[in-house]
């Protein structure tokens, strides 16, 4: 992590890739979590990995295995 401003979106880094997904695995233990992971929130600075968390709504269309269709999903925190 020694190079400042390193990005971790898909294909940006040869070693690491940040995920783009909700922290909700659609199981009874994970249903309706508040977090959404976004690669734009990950970088490096001063030799450290920096993960920024913001309080903002993130919306996307995702597959609901219970309804067996795509629905609009929303989470309030983004990291």
C-alpha positions in Angstrom: 0.0 0.0 0.0 3.0 2.3 -0.3 1.8 4.0 -3.5 -0.6 6.8 -2.6 -4.0 7.0 -4.4 -4.1 3.4 -5.3 -7.6 2.3 -6.5 -9.2 -1.1 -6.0 -12.1 -1.2 -8.5 -12.4 -4.3 -10.7 -9.3 -4.4 -12.9 -7.6 -1.4 -11.3 -5.1 -3.3 -9.1 -3.2 -6.5 -10.0 -3.5 -7.9 -6.4 -6.7 -6.7 -4.7 -10.3 -5.9 -5.8 -12.9 -4.1 -3.7 -16.4 -5.6 -3.9 -19.5 -3.7 -5.1 -22.4 -5.2 -3.2 -24.6 -5.0 -0.3 -23.6 -6.5 3.0 -26.9 -8.4 2.8 -26.5 -12.1 1.8 -30.3 -12.6 1.6 -30.3 -15.0 4.6 -32.1 -14.7 7.8 -28.8 -13.7 9.5 -27.9 -11.1 7.0 -31.2 -9.7 5.8 -31.6 -6.0 5.8 -28.1 -5.0 6.8 -27.3 -1.3 6.6 -24.0 -1.4 4.6 -23.2 -1.1 0.9 -19.6 -1.8 -0.2 -18.4 0.4 -3.0 -14.9 0.3 -4.6 -14.9 4.1 -4.9 -14.6 4.3 -1.1 -11.2 2.5 -1.0 -7.8 4.0 -1.6 -4.3 4.2 0.0 -2.6 7.1 1.8 0.7 7.3 3.7 1.3 3.5 3.3 -2.1 2.6 4.7 -5.4 1.2 3.2 -8.1 3.9 3.7 -11.8 2.8 3.8 -14.2 5.8 3.9 -17.7 5.3 5.3 -20.4 7.8 4.5 -24.0 8.1 5.6 -25.9 8.3 2.3 -28.6 6.2 0.6 -27.3 3.9 -2.1 -30.0 2.4 -4.4 -29.6 -0.4 -7.0 -31.6 -3.2 -8.6 -30.8 -6.6 -7.2 -32.1 -10.1 -7.3 -34.5 -11.1 -4.5 -34.4 -14.9 -4.3 -37.6 -15.0 -2.2 -39.6 -13.1 -4.7 -37.7 -14.5 -7.6 -37.3 -11.2 -9.4 -35.2 -8.0 -9.5 -36.3 -5.3 -7.1 -35.0 -1.9 -6.0 -32.8 -2.2 -3.0 -31.4 0.5 -0.7 -28.8 0.8 2.1 -28.0 3.8 4.2 -24.2 3.5 4.8 -21.6 3.2 2.1 -18.0 2.0 2.6 
